[in-house]
Amino acid sequence: MRPTASFWTQRLQHVLALPALTPLVTRAGALLGGENSATSAAGRMALTTFAIRVGGAALAYLSQILLARWMGAHEYGIYSVAWTWVVILGAMACGGFSSSPSRFIPQYHQAGDMDRLRGFLATSRLIALGMATMIAIVGVALIFVLRDTIEPYYILPMAFAFFAIPLFAFGSVQDGIARTYDWPMLAMQPTYIWRPVAILILLAAFMLAGEQVNALTAAAAAVAATWSVALYQFIRLNGRLAAKVSAGPKQTDLRPWLAISLPMLMVEGFLQLITSADVIMVSFWHSPEEVAVYFAASKTLALVHFVYFAVRAASAHRFSGFIHAGDQSGLTAYVRQATLWTFWPSLAAGLGLLVIAPLLLRLFGSEFTSGYPLIAILMIGVLARAAVGPADALLSMSGHQRLCALIYASTFVANVALNLVLIPWLGLAGAALATSLAILFEATCLAIAALRTLNVHTFILPILLSGRARR
């Protein structure tokens, strides 16, 4: 018989003998085996997702250090710009179907509508694959049409990297499906574990063959890794779906799927633009070496930002479940918990990162240590986003995806405007400040929107104050 959470709580208290830790241990036991099945399951998924993101963030960070070491700052900067374009366009190419599984799959399961469920599971991936293929073709064509306005060293790496977009988008939709079924390993490992490992293995093999690693070879490795990982995930996901969804006819209901998914595309797309546009805009004014420094700083900060994305990934379909069940009190309690799960770990990780960041940047190379002030500035935005929890997922899952998209669109416009003003004036620090100010605006708007539309507090301060009042 498997030991219960309370058993492990008692053992930990006995071994550690620290009364101050008792509330934390008890809370962990409640998350792993509490009586509230929805909160307990969500807690387990959040913790699992968090663990994968921790390992994935560490692995991704290690891979970036190795890439910078192997290629040098110039080639690493070129590769960073090329891959950032893939991430942005790949997010757009999903058509919103990387997020809408959290909306439709619980709905169809609750209604017993298996025909539409089977149709959605098949069609969502095909739409993303088709859209992404078109975007990749148009993107490569535009690179060569506009080659006279693009720095020559960017052309071939970018054109080659764009071949990753179709399977990048396809894999993102599969991630959304796996998350909705509470399969965090299958959802997160391909993106955060398998793909970076595959890229490193391919480049290491290339180096062992006596070849030089540069931006073009790194782009080729990224394409091969993206395709192989997405196809393997496809086989694994279909095998697990077969046990959940019986074979039968598929019904396509494209109009409502697009009506819900496209606004979610705006949310996901603009979120990705807000997160990545600064790297692209820095490349307009600065050399690849300086882009490399900025990219390394932003990747270092991702060690904190993954907390937000982990809780967001674990929470979206939970919000949908509470909303479709009409459980307002359950929704309010879970939103409160999701914000706490996001803010406190982010704050602790952020403070710790500020201490060790100089050492981490030095691992990239001596020229990267100048990125430390950028981390401190970018930290403002990361903590601002963490302070409202996954409020964007809450709005999207409650039918307010258009409002959420409008907020992100406004944030993106503000981000671009601030970058246009601050980068020529303050350089790399201007890009970091522009991004943080834009995210601060985003977090404020999301918290206000959630309060006015759902009467739910997502901002950490009123949540903490209400918690004290209850005591």
HUFEN-V686018 format. One record per residue. N is the residue number from 1. OMEGA is omega as a letter, one per 20 degrees, with the letter a starting at -180 (999 if undefined). NEAR is the number of other ideal C-beta (glycine too) atoms within 12 Angstrom. Layout:
BEGIN
n={N	N}
omega={OMEGA	OMEGA}
near={NEAR	NEAR}
END
This chain:
BEGIN
n={1	2	3	4	5	6	7	8	9	10	11	12	13	14	15	16	17	18	19	20	21	22	23	24	25	26	27	28	29	30	31	32	33	34	35	36	37	38	39	40	41	42	43	44	45	46	47	48	49	50	51	52	53	54	55	56	57	58	59	60	61	62	63	64	65	66	67	68	69	70	71	72	73	74	75	76	77	78	79	80	81	82	83	84	85	86	87	88	89	90	91	92	93	94	95	96	97	98	99	100	101	102	103	104	105	106	107	108	109	110	111	112	113	114	115	116	117	118	119	120	121	122	123	124	125	126	127	128	129	130	131	132	133	134	135	136	137	138	139	140	141	142	143	144	145	146	147	148	149	150	151	152	153	154	155	156	157	158	159	160	161	162	163	164	165	166	167	168	169	170	171	172	173	174	175	176	177	178	179	180	181	182	183	184	185	186	187	188	189	190	191	192	193	194	195	196	197	198	199	200	201	202	203	204	205	206	207	208	209	210	211	212	213	214	215	216	217	218	219	220	221	222	223	224	225	226	227	228	229	230	231	232	233	234	235	236	237	238	239	240	241	242	243	244	245	246	247	248	249	250	251	252	253	254	255	256	257	258	259	260	261	262	263	264	265	266	267	268	269	270	271	272	273	274	275	276	277	278	279	280	281	282	283	284	285	286	287	288	289	290	291	292	293	294	295	296	297	298	299	300	301	302	303	304	305	306	307	308	309	310	311	312	313	314	315	316	317	318	319	320	321	322	323	324	325	326	327	328	329	330	331	332	333	334	335	336	337	338	339	340	341	342	343	344	345	346	347	348	349	350	351	352	353	354	355	356	357	358	359	360	361	362	363	364	365	366	367	368	369	370	371	372	373	374	375	376	377	378	379	380	381	382	383	384	385	386	387	388	389	390	391	392	393	394	395	396	397	398	399	400	401	402	403	404	405	406	407	408	409	410	411	412	413	414	415	416	417	418	419	420	421	422	423	424	425	426	427	428	429	430	431	432	433	434	435	436	437	438	439	440	441	442	443	444	445	446	447	448	449	450	451	452	453	454	455	456	457	458	459	460	461	462	463	464	465	466	467	468	469	470	471}
omega={a	r	a	r	a	r	a	r	a	a	a	r	a	a	a	r	r	a	a	a	a	r	a	a	r	r	r	r	r	r	a	a	a	a	r	a	a	a	a	r	r	r	r	r	r	r	r	r	r	a	r	r	r	r	r	r	r	r	r	r	r	a	r	r	a	r	r	r	a	a	a	a	a	a	r	r	r	r	a	r	a	a	r	r	r	a	a	a	r	r	r	a	r	a	a	a	r	r	a	r	r	r	a	a	r	a	a	r	a	a	a	a	a	r	r	r	r	r	a	a	a	a	a	a	r	r	r	r	r	r	a	r	r	r	r	a	r	a	r	r	a	r	a	r	a	a	r	a	a	r	a	a	r	a	a	r	r	a	a	a	a	r	r	a	a	a	r	r	r	r	r	r	r	r	a	r	a	r	a	r	a	r	a	r	a	a	a	a	a	a	a	r	a	a	r	r	a	r	a	r	a	a	r	r	r	r	r	r	r	a	r	r	r	a	a	r	r	r	r	r	r	r	a	a	a	a	a	a	a	r	r	r	r	a	a	a	r	r	a	r	a	r	a	a	a	r	a	a	r	r	r	r	a	a	r	r	r	a	r	a	a	r	r	r	r	r	a	a	a	r	r	r	r	a	a	a	a	r	r	a	r	a	r	a	a	a	r	r	r	r	r	r	a	a	r	r	a	r	r	r	r	r	r	a	a	r	r	a	r	r	r	a	a	a	a	a	r	r	a	r	r	a	a	r	a	a	a	a	r	r	a	a	a	r	r	a	a	r	r	r	a	a	a	r	r	r	a	r	a	r	r	a	r	r	a	a	r	r	a	a	r	r	r	a	a	a	a	a	r	a	a	r	r	r	a	r	a	r	r	a	a	a	r	r	r	a	r	r	r	a	r	r	r	r	a	a	a	r	a	a	r	r	r	r	r	r	a	r	r	r	r	r	r	r	r	a	r	r	r	a	a	a	r	a	a	r	a	r	r	r	r	r	r	a	a	r	r	a	r	r	r	a	r	a	a	a	r	a	r	a	a	a	a	a	a	r	r	a	a	a	r	r	r	r	r	r	r	a	a	r	999}
near={4	8	14	16	25	19	17	21	27	17	16	22	22	15	12	16	12	13	12	10	17	18	14	18	27	21	23	24	28	25	32	28	25	23	14	21	17	28	32	25	26	41	33	27	38	41	29	29	42	34	25	35	39	26	26	33	35	23	30	33	36	25	39	38	29	27	42	42	26	31	35	24	32	26	32	41	41	41	45	46	42	47	45	37	41	45	37	36	39	46	43	37	41	46	40	41	46	45	49	47	45	48	42	40	41	31	29	30	26	21	14	12	23	23	21	29	36	28	27	41	41	30	29	46	38	26	33	43	33	23	36	39	26	22	32	35	21	20	31	29	15	20	29	20	14	17	18	10	13	23	26	15	24	37	27	28	40	42	31	33	42	42	33	45	45	36	38	45	45	39	46	50	53	44	47	46	44	40	44	45	29	34	33	35	28	35	42	40	33	40	43	35	31	34	40	35	26	31	39	29	21	32	35	21	19	23	22	12	12	8	18	16	31	29	40	28	32	46	41	31	41	42	35	27	37	41	30	25	36	36	24	23	39	29	17	24	37	23	16	22	30	15	12	23	29	13	16	16	14	22	20	21	24	21	10	21	37	23	20	35	38	28	33	44	40	35	47	44	38	36	43	36	36	45	36	36	39	48	45	36	36	41	35	23	23	31	24	33	30	32	44	42	40	49	46	42	43	43	44	46	44	37	39	41	38	38	43	47	42	40	45	45	43	43	46	50	43	45	46	39	31	33	33	25	18	12	20	16	15	24	33	26	26	41	46	34	36	46	43	34	37	47	35	26	34	39	25	18	33	36	18	19	35	28	15	20	35	22	17	33	36	21	25	40	28	15	23	38	22	26	41	30	25	40	40	28	33	45	37	28	40	42	34	36	48	42	36	45	45	50	52	47	44	46	45	47	44	35	23	31	37	24	28	40	34	23	38	42	27	24	41	34	22	30	41	26	19	32	40	21	19	29	33	19	16	21	27	41	31	29	46	41	30	41	48	37	29	42	43	31	31	41	38	26	33	46	35	23	33	40	24	17	25	29	16	39	32	47	32	31	16	23	33	19	14	20	17	10	9	10	7}
END
